[in-house]
């Protein structure tokens, strides 16, 4: 007997306050059957999204999130950021009977501990670079001395995408090790890291929606991590993206599914982990095939902003089915044709200390092919929209080809202003001809 089809949830809560959550709320509110979407805590642009409402509840306030679910009769919670997932928010809500799209704390170790993730990959036979775990500065420096070559240095825990140094020299690698154990990316006490062999090739992001047993692949995307044009300067959380990435055709995606995602899911199951959420594989396409740089337990940002406009109206039903472990009953997720381009506008000083509190002026009129997703913004008591973080907003556009999509995105960005606005003018240089 075929499983009963999963309808869309009428009442949805998105947890988080960044651009990723802005895009998720926008996409879910557009799905047939979804009546209301709440975002907690949201940002300065949340109220501008049709069908969306803001709740002043912190991501870390588990009791507050559960109380809101009960008061508002929430049917589906979508947890955006990694920190509340690693802290067990999904476990807390599920134990109270709430359907959650997002893994429990056990599955979130895919991102929360690079040592745990590397061990899982090794166990599953997933292609990834060779590595050496280290739980003290002396141990890490001894590995570098024994290898006598620069290695990639990764803080073991959550570091907001900034705890990685791709060292060019041994001196740079040693400095990165000392920085981690000095407490830049952790409290220093009990800090640990992973040293990795360097691999070479273009990077690409692949996302799969998981119900614990099955996977639904999304289009691949390519992010731009560096702050400067020409991919120069320090790493950021991401200055722009595009999708689908031509680097991976359908055969390439099937290879990733076969060699990376399915073995990873099997290894999670072998450890008794019921993983319901996003498995995000950051890949390097090496001469010998796809190799995992890292796993994340949530959507990438700004890849999420880039992807959401390409996903069909079945998205809410599919995420709800994943949350309930019932993908068999979900409608097929359609993917819109064409290309999506995303450009991020950051505050002056990013990715270091940034200026905040500047008014954001926008003449951009969103449409079916042009979106404005806020991230680091807030509303003043008088209602003005002000900058409040590093990456302030993203302008996203779709078209039949990348040249047209980026022309539309940059045209939209030209209608947005705030003091010190910083952005890259070469996002998508890999796929643009002009």
LINHUWO-V338422 format. One record per residue. N is the residue number from 0. RES is the residue in three letters. SS is DSSP state (2 for helix, 1 for strand, 0 for the rest). PHI is phi in radians with two decimals (none if undefined). PSI is psi in degrees with one decimal (none if undefined). Layout:
N,RES,SS,PHI,PSI
N,RES,SS,PHI,PSI
This chain:
0,UNK,0,none,128.7
1,UNK,0,-1.18,142.0
2,UNK,0,-1.13,151.0
3,UNK,0,-1.18,136.6
4,UNK,0,-1.11,140.1
5,UNK,0,-1.52,120.1
6,UNK,0,-1.36,179.1
7,UNK,0,-1.45,146.2
8,UNK,0,-1.26,141.6
9,UNK,0,-1.41,-30.5
10,UNK,1,-2.27,117.7
11,UNK,1,-2.18,139.6
12,UNK,1,-2.03,125.8
13,UNK,1,-1.84,123.3
14,UNK,1,-1.68,124.7
15,UNK,1,2.42,167.7
16,UNK,0,-2.34,19.4
17,UNK,0,-1.82,-169.6
18,UNK,2,-1.16,-34.9
19,UNK,2,-1.04,-45.4
20,UNK,2,-1.23,-34.1
21,UNK,2,-1.03,-44.9
22,UNK,2,-1.20,-40.5
23,UNK,2,-1.08,-46.2
24,UNK,2,-1.08,-43.3
25,UNK,2,-1.02,-46.8
26,UNK,2,-1.19,-41.9
27,UNK,2,-1.20,-37.1
28,UNK,2,-1.14,-21.0
29,UNK,0,-1.53,-6.0
30,UNK,0,-1.40,133.4
31,UNK,0,-1.00,136.9
32,UNK,0,1.69,-23.0
33,UNK,0,-1.43,120.2
34,UNK,0,-1.66,-39.0
35,UNK,1,-2.52,142.4
36,UNK,1,-2.19,129.8
37,UNK,1,-1.93,147.7
38,UNK,1,-2.21,128.7
39,UNK,1,-2.29,120.8
40,UNK,1,-1.55,-7.1
41,UNK,0,1.25,-166.9
42,UNK,0,-2.64,-167.5
43,UNK,0,-1.15,-16.0
44,UNK,0,-1.80,-3.0
45,UNK,2,-1.05,-45.2
46,UNK,2,-1.16,-16.0
47,UNK,2,-1.43,-8.8
48,UNK,0,-1.48,122.6
49,UNK,0,-0.99,132.7
50,UNK,0,1.40,7.6
51,UNK,1,-2.03,146.1
52,UNK,1,-2.31,151.5
53,UNK,1,-1.84,140.3
54,UNK,1,-2.10,133.4
55,UNK,0,-1.51,65.4
56,UNK,0,-2.20,125.3
57,UNK,0,-1.19,150.2
58,UNK,0,-0.97,-37.1
59,UNK,0,-1.42,-5.6
60,UNK,0,-1.50,82.7
61,UNK,2,-1.07,-44.1
62,UNK,2,-1.11,-40.7
63,UNK,2,-1.15,-39.7
64,UNK,2,-1.12,-43.1
65,UNK,2,-1.14,-40.9
66,UNK,2,-1.07,-39.9
67,UNK,2,-1.13,-40.3
68,UNK,2,-1.04,-41.8
69,UNK,2,-1.24,-44.8
70,UNK,2,-1.14,-36.5
71,UNK,2,-1.73,3.1
72,UNK,0,0.95,48.0
73,UNK,0,-1.18,133.5
74,UNK,0,-1.71,-27.6
75,UNK,1,-2.49,131.6
76,UNK,1,-1.92,129.3
77,UNK,1,-1.97,113.9
78,UNK,1,-1.63,119.1
79,UNK,0,-1.42,-56.6
80,UNK,0,-1.45,162.8
81,UNK,2,-1.34,-33.9
82,UNK,2,-1.05,-49.6
83,UNK,2,-1.14,-29.6
84,UNK,2,-1.17,-46.0
85,UNK,2,-1.11,-29.0
86,UNK,0,-1.46,-1.8
87,UNK,0,1.60,20.5
88,UNK,2,-1.05,-43.1
89,UNK,2,-1.07,-39.3
90,UNK,2,-1.09,-43.8
91,UNK,2,-1.07,-44.7
92,UNK,2,-1.25,-41.4
93,UNK,2,-1.10,-37.1
94,UNK,2,-1.11,-19.6
95,UNK,0,-1.71,5.7
96,UNK,0,1.61,12.7
97,UNK,0,-1.61,134.2
98,UNK,0,-1.33,127.0
99,UNK,1,-2.24,130.6
100,UNK,1,-1.67,106.8
101,UNK,0,2.63,136.4
102,UNK,0,-1.23,159.8
103,UNK,0,-1.26,177.3
104,UNK,0,-1.07,-30.6
105,UNK,0,-1.15,-47.3
106,UNK,0,-1.23,-29.4
107,UNK,0,-1.18,-9.8
108,UNK,2,-1.09,-19.1
109,UNK,2,-0.89,-35.2
110,UNK,2,-1.86,-35.0
111,UNK,2,-1.26,-21.5
112,UNK,0,-2.41,109.8
113,UNK,2,-1.17,-32.4
114,UNK,2,-1.11,-43.8
115,UNK,2,-1.11,-43.9
116,UNK,2,-1.14,-41.6
117,UNK,2,-1.14,-39.4
118,UNK,2,-1.11,-39.8
119,UNK,2,-1.11,-43.7
120,UNK,2,-1.08,-41.9
121,UNK,2,-1.09,-43.1
122,UNK,2,-1.10,-37.1
123,UNK,2,-1.52,-8.2
124,UNK,0,1.29,25.1
125,UNK,0,-1.38,131.9
126,UNK,0,-1.12,124.6
127,UNK,1,-2.78,163.7
128,UNK,0,-1.19,150.9
129,UNK,0,-1.09,151.3
130,UNK,1,-2.59,163.1
131,UNK,1,-2.36,115.5
132,UNK,1,-1.34,150.5
133,UNK,1,-2.56,134.2
134,UNK,0,-1.95,8.4
135,UNK,0,-2.60,157.2
136,UNK,2,-1.06,-42.3
137,UNK,2,-1.09,-41.1
138,UNK,2,-1.13,-42.8
139,UNK,2,-1.15,-43.2
140,UNK,2,-1.15,-32.0
141,UNK,2,-1.16,-38.3
142,UNK,2,-1.09,-45.4
143,UNK,2,-1.07,-40.3
144,UNK,2,-1.13,-40.6
145,UNK,2,-1.21,-36.8
146,UNK,2,-1.38,-29.1
147,UNK,0,0.97,37.9
148,UNK,0,-2.76,154.9
149,UNK,0,-1.18,141.1
150,UNK,0,-2.19,166.3
151,UNK,1,-1.36,132.4
152,UNK,1,-1.97,123.0
153,UNK,1,-2.22,122.9
154,UNK,1,-1.06,141.2
155,UNK,0,-1.26,-34.7
156,UNK,0,-1.65,-166.6
157,UNK,0,-1.20,132.4
158,UNK,0,-2.43,23.5
159,UNK,0,0.95,35.8
160,UNK,0,1.33,8.8
161,UNK,0,-2.09,5.9
162,UNK,0,-1.63,29.2
163,UNK,1,-2.18,132.4
164,UNK,1,-2.15,118.8
165,UNK,1,-1.58,90.6
166,UNK,0,-1.24,136.8
167,UNK,0,-1.62,-23.2
168,UNK,0,-2.37,162.4
169,UNK,2,-1.09,-37.6
170,UNK,2,-1.09,-40.2
171,UNK,2,-1.16,-38.6
172,UNK,2,-1.15,-42.6
173,UNK,2,-1.10,-41.4
174,UNK,2,-1.10,-39.4
175,UNK,2,-1.14,-39.2
176,UNK,2,-1.07,-47.6
177,UNK,2,-1.13,-35.5
178,UNK,2,-1.10,-42.7
179,UNK,2,-1.14,-46.0
180,UNK,2,-1.35,-11.2
181,UNK,0,-1.41,-10.0
182,UNK,0,1.78,17.0
183,UNK,0,-1.15,-39.4
184,UNK,0,-1.90,2.5
185,UNK,0,-2.66,-173.3
186,UNK,0,-1.47,3.9
187,UNK,0,1.48,-38.3
188,UNK,0,-1.34,120.4
189,UNK,0,1.27,16.6
190,UNK,0,-1.14,154.2
191,UNK,0,-2.62,168.4
192,UNK,1,-2.65,174.5
193,UNK,1,-2.20,133.0
194,UNK,1,-1.81,133.0
195,UNK,1,-2.23,148.7
196,UNK,0,-1.12,147.1
197,UNK,0,-1.39,136.4
198,UNK,0,-2.05,164.1
199,UNK,0,-2.31,142.5
200,UNK,0,2.52,169.9
201,UNK,1,-1.22,150.9
202,UNK,1,-1.77,149.2
203,UNK,1,-2.62,149.2
204,UNK,1,-1.88,131.5
205,UNK,1,-2.18,132.6
206,UNK,1,-2.09,138.4
207,UNK,1,-2.29,135.9
208,UNK,1,-1.56,131.8
209,UNK,1,-2.24,138.6
210,UNK,1,-1.89,13.8
211,UNK,0,1.78,-22.7
212,UNK,0,-2.33,-27.0
213,UNK,0,-2.26,162.7
214,UNK,1,-2.25,144.5
215,UNK,1,-2.10,118.7
216,UNK,1,-1.41,140.2
217,UNK,0,-1.83,165.9
218,UNK,0,-1.03,147.5
219,UNK,0,-1.29,161.8
220,UNK,1,-2.50,159.2
221,UNK,1,-2.21,126.4
222,UNK,1,-1.69,163.9
223,UNK,0,-2.19,102.2
224,UNK,0,-1.41,-35.1
225,UNK,1,-1.30,149.0
226,UNK,1,-1.28,-29.3
227,UNK,1,-1.76,154.4
228,UNK,0,-1.11,149.4
229,UNK,0,1.34,17.5
230,UNK,0,0.99,53.4
231,UNK,1,-2.08,164.8
232,UNK,1,1.49,-176.6
233,UNK,1,-1.21,158.7
234,UNK,1,-1.21,151.3
235,UNK,0,-2.24,-175.7
236,UNK,0,-1.28,-12.4
237,UNK,0,2.33,125.0
238,UNK,0,-1.81,1.3
239,UNK,1,2.81,170.7
240,UNK,1,-2.85,169.6
241,UNK,1,-2.59,157.9
242,UNK,1,-2.72,151.7
243,UNK,0,-1.30,149.3
244,UNK,0,-1.39,119.7
245,UNK,0,-1.07,-15.2
246,UNK,0,-1.01,-28.8
247,UNK,0,-2.12,109.3
248,UNK,0,-1.46,-174.4
249,UNK,2,-1.08,-38.5
250,UNK,2,-1.11,-39.0
251,UNK,2,-1.13,-40.8
252,UNK,2,-1.10,-39.9
253,UNK,2,-1.13,-35.7
254,UNK,2,-1.13,-42.0
255,UNK,2,-1.09,-41.9
256,UNK,2,-1.05,-43.8
257,UNK,2,-1.30,-41.3
258,UNK,2,-1.69,-19.2
259,UNK,2,-2.05,-58.2
260,UNK,2,-1.30,-47.0
261,UNK,2,-1.14,-44.3
262,UNK,2,-1.08,-35.6
263,UNK,2,-1.15,-44.3
264,UNK,2,-1.07,-41.8
265,UNK,2,-1.09,-39.6
266,UNK,2,-1.18,-38.0
267,UNK,2,-1.08,-45.5
268,UNK,2,-1.08,-38.8
269,UNK,2,-1.11,-25.8
270,UNK,0,-1.58,6.8
271,UNK,0,1.34,23.5
272,UNK,0,-1.74,120.6
273,UNK,0,-1.62,91.2
274,UNK,0,-1.56,112.8
275,UNK,1,-2.16,100.3
276,UNK,1,2.87,-154.5
277,UNK,1,-1.61,133.0
278,UNK,1,-1.85,116.8
279,UNK,1,-1.93,114.4
280,UNK,1,-1.79,114.9
281,UNK,1,-1.53,116.0
282,UNK,1,-2.02,151.0
283,UNK,1,-2.00,129.7
284,UNK,1,-1.57,93.5
285,UNK,1,-1.53,176.3
286,UNK,0,-1.10,-25.0
287,UNK,0,-1.74,3.7
288,UNK,1,2.14,-178.6
289,UNK,1,-1.11,136.1
290,UNK,1,-2.28,134.4
291,UNK,1,-1.35,122.5
292,UNK,1,-1.41,-46.1
293,UNK,1,-2.84,158.5
294,UNK,1,-1.89,147.7
295,UNK,1,-2.21,155.6
296,UNK,0,-1.79,18.2
297,UNK,0,-2.67,174.3
298,UNK,0,-1.14,146.4
299,UNK,0,-1.27,161.1
300,UNK,0,-2.40,108.7
301,UNK,0,-1.80,13.7
302,UNK,2,-1.05,-36.0
303,UNK,2,-1.08,-44.9
304,UNK,2,-1.05,-35.0
305,UNK,2,-1.28,-38.1
306,UNK,2,-1.42,-37.1
307,UNK,2,-0.93,-41.9
308,UNK,0,-1.17,-15.1
309,UNK,0,-1.55,-11.0
310,UNK,1,-1.59,142.2
311,UNK,0,-1.32,177.0
312,UNK,0,-1.23,-3.2
313,UNK,0,-1.45,-2.2
314,UNK,2,-0.95,-47.9
315,UNK,2,-1.06,-43.1
316,UNK,2,-1.13,-37.4
317,UNK,2,-1.21,-43.9
318,UNK,2,-1.12,-37.9
319,UNK,2,-1.14,-41.1
320,UNK,2,-1.10,-41.0
321,UNK,2,-1.05,-44.9
322,UNK,2,-1.06,-31.6
323,UNK,2,-1.66,-0.4
324,UNK,0,1.24,33.9
325,UNK,0,-2.33,46.7
326,UNK,2,-1.07,-24.5
327,UNK,2,-0.99,-30.7
328,UNK,2,-1.69,4.8
329,UNK,0,-1.52,149.2
330,UNK,0,-1.19,155.8
331,UNK,0,-1.16,135.6
332,UNK,0,-1.44,117.2
333,UNK,0,-1.45,149.5
334,UNK,1,-2.02,126.1
335,UNK,0,-1.23,143.6
336,UNK,0,-1.25,164.8
337,UNK,0,1.73,-166.9
338,UNK,1,-2.13,153.0
339,UNK,1,-2.23,134.5
340,UNK,1,-2.22,137.0
341,UNK,1,-2.29,131.2
342,UNK,1,-2.18,129.8
343,UNK,1,-1.73,136.2
344,UNK,1,-1.84,124.2
345,UNK,1,-1.97,163.7
346,UNK,0,-1.41,156.0
347,UNK,0,-1.01,130.9
348,UNK,0,1.76,-17.3
349,UNK,0,-1.10,139.5
350,UNK,0,-1.60,18.4
351,UNK,0,-1.63,-148.1
352,UNK,0,-1.19,131.9
353,UNK,0,-2.06,154.4
354,UNK,0,-1.38,144.7
355,UNK,0,-2.33,166.9
356,UNK,0,1.52,9.9
357,UNK,0,-1.47,137.9
358,UNK,1,-1.12,140.5
359,UNK,0,-1.81,121.6
360,UNK,1,-1.91,133.6
361,UNK,1,-2.49,126.7
362,UNK,0,-1.82,7.8
363,UNK,0,-1.21,132.1
364,UNK,0,-1.88,103.9
365,UNK,0,-1.03,151.5
366,UNK,1,-2.55,-173.1
367,UNK,0,-1.14,-18.8
368,UNK,0,-2.12,10.6
369,UNK,1,-2.55,122.1
370,UNK,1,-2.22,150.8
371,UNK,1,-2.13,114.3
372,UNK,1,-1.98,118.9
373,UNK,1,-1.37,153.5
374,UNK,0,-2.34,-82.1
375,UNK,0,-1.54,72.0
376,UNK,1,-2.46,159.0
377,UNK,1,-2.60,165.2
378,UNK,1,-1.75,135.7
379,UNK,0,-1.33,165.3
380,UNK,0,-0.95,-28.1
381,UNK,0,-1.52,-2.4
382,UNK,0,1.74,-3.8
383,UNK,0,-1.24,146.0
384,UNK,1,-1.61,124.6
385,UNK,1,-2.18,152.7
386,UNK,1,-1.22,144.8
387,UNK,0,-2.58,15.9
388,UNK,0,-2.89,-173.3
389,UNK,0,-1.28,-62.7
390,UNK,1,-1.56,114.7
391,UNK,1,-1.51,-44.2
392,UNK,1,-2.83,167.7
393,UNK,1,-2.31,137.1
394,UNK,1,-1.86,128.0
395,UNK,1,-2.19,138.9
396,UNK,1,-2.48,152.7
397,UNK,1,-2.15,148.5
398,UNK,1,-2.81,179.2
399,UNK,0,-1.28,-23.4
400,UNK,0,-2.47,162.8
401,UNK,2,-1.18,-37.5
402,UNK,2,-1.00,-46.9
403,UNK,2,-1.21,-37.5
404,UNK,2,-1.13,-44.9
405,UNK,2,-1.24,-34.6
406,UNK,2,-1.05,-41.1
407,UNK,2,-1.20,-41.7
408,UNK,2,-1.13,-46.5
409,UNK,2,-1.18,-32.0
410,UNK,2,-1.12,-39.1
411,UNK,2,-1.16,-41.1
412,UNK,2,-1.12,-31.5
413,UNK,0,-1.12,-15.5
414,UNK,0,-1.67,4.5
415,UNK,1,-1.95,137.4
416,UNK,1,-2.46,137.6
417,UNK,0,-2.72,153.5
418,UNK,0,-1.04,132.1
419,UNK,0,1.34,13.8
420,UNK,0,-1.02,129.3
421,UNK,1,-2.14,134.0
422,UNK,0,-2.72,159.4
423,UNK,0,-1.57,138.6
424,UNK,0,-1.63,-0.4
425,UNK,0,-2.04,20.7
426,UNK,0,-1.05,134.5
427,UNK,0,1.42,15.6
428,UNK,0,-1.02,-23.6
429,UNK,0,-1.21,-24.1
430,UNK,0,-2.14,-1.5
431,UNK,0,-1.66,143.6
432,UNK,0,-1.81,-5.1
433,UNK,0,-2.58,none
